[in-house]
């Protein structure tokens, strides 16, 4: 996913996507152990998507903190 697509989602949706991606990684690790991974590059894609989600969530958190400080 692209970061612009992620920024359009709500925080709850981002957390749900993050959990789904983590489950996918878990499943891929299981497939790796059994030797049935079709696309090993999917690991990298999922990890990067999780990192993008975490970045967007952190940006929102920092923005909220800035807004609170300016209103006080």
C-alpha positions in Angstrom: 0.0 0.0 0.0 1.1 3.5 -0.6 1.3 6.0 2.3 -1.3 8.3 0.7 -3.8 5.5 0.7 -3.0 4.8 4.4 -3.4 8.5 5.3 -7.0 8.4 4.0 -7.9 5.6 6.5 -9.0 6.1 10.1 -6.8 5.1 12.9 -9.0 2.1 13.7 -8.8 0.9 10.2 -5.0 1.3 10.2 -4.7 -0.8 13.4 -6.9 -3.5 11.9 -4.8 -3.6 8.7 -1.6 -3.7 10.9 -3.0 -6.7 12.8 -4.0 -8.4 9.5 -0.5 -7.9 8.1 1.1 -9.3 11.2 -1.2 -12.4 10.9 -0.1 -12.7 7.3 3.5 -12.7 8.3 2.8 -15.3 11.0 1.2 -17.5 8.3 4.1 -17.0 5.9 6.6 -17.9 8.6 4.6 -21.2 9.1 4.7 -21.8 5.4 8.4 -21.1 5.3 9.0 -23.7 8.0 7.1 -26.3 5.9 8.8 -25.2 2.7 5.6 -24.0 0.9 6.3 -20.2 0.4 5.3 -19.2 -3.1 6.4 -15.5 -2.8 9.2 -15.0 -0.4 9.2 -11.3 -1.4 5.9 -10.9 0.3 7.7 -10.8 3.7 9.5 -7.6 2.7 6.3 -6.1 1.4 4.3 -6.8 4.5 7.0 -5.5 6.8 7.2 -2.3 4.8 3.4 -1.9 4.9 3.5 -2.4 8.7 6.2 0.2 9.0 4.2 2.7 6.8 1.1 2.1 9.0 3.2 2.7 12.2 4.6 5.9 10.7 1.2 7.3 9.8 -0.1 6.5 13.3 2.9 8.1 14.9 2.5 11.2 12.7 -1.1 11.5 13.9 -0.1 11.0 17.5 2.4 13.8 17.2 0.0 16.1 15.4 -2.6 15.6 18.2 0.1 16.4 20.8 1.0 19.6 19.0 -2.7 20.6 18.8 -3.2 20.0 22.5 -0.1 22.2 23.3 -1.3 25.1 21.1 -4.8 25.1 22.6 -3.6 25.2 26.2 
